[in-house]
Amino acid sequence: MNSTAQLGEKNVIAVDLTPDEALALTGVEFNGNHEVKATAQRKIRSAFEKTFDIQKN
């Protein structure tokens, strides 16, 4: 599946992450909790989709 993002003038995305979520995105692994990275990725994806117009091709 391909998608196209229309980038407007609003080219900044702000996402509130916990310190653990931010570390997980840098590659630090939390062996006891694999959900930390997934939660951070979902937050970023959601913020991206709210900020930019995504069209699936």
N, C-alpha and C positions, 0 to 999 in steps of 0.2 A: 504494500500500500504506500502510495506517495502522498505527501502533503505539501502545501505551499503556504508560507507565512507572508502576509502582507505587512511589511514593517513600515509603520507610520512615523510620525514625529516623536512619539513617546517610546524611546529606545532604552528605557531603564526599567528593570524589574526589581522590586523589593520583596524579599521573603524573610519572614521571621523563622530562624532556625535555633534549636537548642545547641549548646556547645557540642554535645555528642553527635547531633545530626551533621553539624559542620565538619567535625573530624571524620565522620564516616564518609563524607563526600570527597575527602582528600585521600582516602585509601585505608584509613585506620579501620581494622576489623573488630567488631564486638562479638566475640565468640558466643557469649551468652544470650545475645539479642540481635538477630539478623534483621529485625524489623526497623532498626534505627535508620539504616541507609534507605530502605524502601520508603519510609515515611518522609524523609528529606526529599527524595526524588519526586514523590507525589506532590509535595508542597510546591516545588519548583515548576513541575509540569502544569499544575493548576494555575499558578501565577502567570506563567507564560501564555496559557490559553485565554486567560482573562485580559491580558495586555495586548495581544496581537490577534489579528483575524486569521484563523487557521482554516484553510479549505482543503478537503481531501480530494485527491484526483483519482 
